[in-house]
Amino acid sequence: MDLTMHWDTGIPLATEAQQDARIAEVMTDYGGSYYLAPAMPGADRPLHPLMAWWAVLYTLSMLARYEPASWTDHIDVNKSQHAVALEALLTDALIAVPRIIHRTLNEVS
């Protein structure tokens, strides 16, 4: 599903470059598209995609490590309604995370 938003940049007669800069301030570039992402309390920028992936994968790894029986139940397609979604998430992570790491390293170097 796509969402198209139109809002005032707050800059009278803003140029396209100013509009792009404003979008980059409030949205997160992920794979060539912009997404709304939450910001942590006190942060002036949205959560970076690498940090979002880290949080999700770290949480799942803690579940797998410290609650193996629960993890096994969650990934069993015969027992859990979340198993297919978890499998898709982990499959996507195999492709997305290395790309994000590469892009982030290129941005800071």
C-alpha positions as CSV (number, residue, x, y, z in Angstrom):
1,M,0.0,0.0,0.0
2,D,1.3,3.4,-0.9
3,L,0.5,6.7,0.7
4,T,0.9,10.1,-0.9
5,M,1.2,13.1,1.4
6,H,1.0,16.8,0.6
7,W,2.0,19.3,3.3
8,D,3.3,22.8,3.6
9,T,7.1,22.8,4.1
10,G,6.8,26.0,6.1
11,I,9.2,27.7,3.6
12,P,7.4,30.3,1.3
13,L,8.1,29.5,-2.4
14,A,10.4,26.6,-1.4
15,T,12.7,25.3,-4.2
16,E,12.7,21.6,-5.0
17,A,16.0,21.3,-3.1
18,Q,14.5,22.9,0.0
19,Q,11.5,20.6,-0.3
20,D,13.8,17.6,-0.6
21,A,15.8,18.7,2.4
22,R,12.6,19.1,4.5
23,I,11.4,15.7,3.5
24,A,14.8,14.2,4.5
25,E,14.5,15.9,7.9
26,V,11.1,14.3,8.8
27,M,11.3,11.0,6.8
28,T,13.7,8.1,6.5
29,D,15.2,7.1,3.2
30,Y,15.1,3.3,2.9
31,G,15.8,1.6,-0.3
32,G,15.2,4.7,-2.4
33,S,11.8,5.5,-0.9
34,Y,10.9,7.7,2.0
35,Y,9.1,6.3,5.0
36,L,7.7,7.8,8.2
37,A,9.7,6.4,11.1
38,P,9.4,7.0,14.8
39,A,11.9,9.2,16.6
40,M,13.2,8.3,20.1
41,P,12.3,10.7,22.9
42,G,14.6,13.7,22.7
43,A,15.9,12.9,19.2
44,D,15.5,15.4,16.4
45,R,15.7,12.8,13.6
46,P,13.7,9.6,12.9
47,L,15.1,6.2,13.8
48,H,17.7,5.1,11.3
49,P,16.7,1.9,9.4
50,L,19.9,0.1,10.6
51,M,18.8,0.8,14.2
52,A,15.3,-0.3,13.6
53,W,16.5,-3.6,12.1
54,W,19.0,-4.0,15.0
55,A,16.2,-3.6,17.5
56,V,14.0,-6.1,15.8
57,L,16.7,-8.7,15.3
58,Y,18.1,-8.3,18.8
59,T,14.7,-8.7,20.4
60,L,14.1,-11.9,18.4
61,S,17.6,-13.2,19.2
62,M,16.9,-12.7,23.0
63,L,13.6,-14.6,22.6
64,A,15.3,-17.4,20.8
65,R,18.2,-17.6,23.4
66,Y,16.4,-17.1,26.7
67,E,12.9,-18.5,25.8
68,P,13.7,-21.3,23.4
69,A,10.4,-23.2,24.0
70,S,8.4,-20.0,23.3
71,W,10.6,-19.2,20.2
72,T,9.9,-22.8,18.9
73,D,6.2,-22.3,19.4
74,H,6.3,-18.9,17.5
75,I,8.1,-20.3,14.5
76,D,6.0,-23.5,14.2
77,V,3.6,-23.0,11.3
78,N,1.2,-25.5,12.8
79,K,0.9,-23.7,16.1
80,S,1.5,-20.0,15.5
81,Q,-0.3,-17.5,13.3
82,H,3.0,-15.4,13.4
83,A,5.3,-18.1,12.0
84,V,4.9,-17.1,8.3
85,A,5.4,-13.4,9.1
86,L,8.5,-14.2,11.2
87,E,10.0,-16.3,8.4
88,A,9.3,-13.5,5.9
89,L,10.9,-11.0,8.2
90,L,14.0,-13.1,8.7
91,T,14.3,-13.8,5.0
92,D,14.0,-10.0,4.2
93,A,16.7,-9.3,6.9
94,L,19.2,-11.5,5.0
95,I,19.0,-9.2,2.1
96,A,18.1,-5.8,3.7
97,V,20.6,-5.7,6.6
98,P,23.8,-6.2,4.6
99,R,22.6,-3.5,2.1
100,I,21.8,-1.1,4.9
101,I,25.2,-1.7,6.6
102,H,27.0,-1.1,3.3
103,R,25.1,2.1,2.5
104,T,25.6,3.4,6.1
105,L,29.3,2.7,6.0
106,N,29.5,4.5,2.6
107,E,27.6,7.5,4.1
108,V,30.0,7.9,7.0
109,S,33.3,7.2,5.2
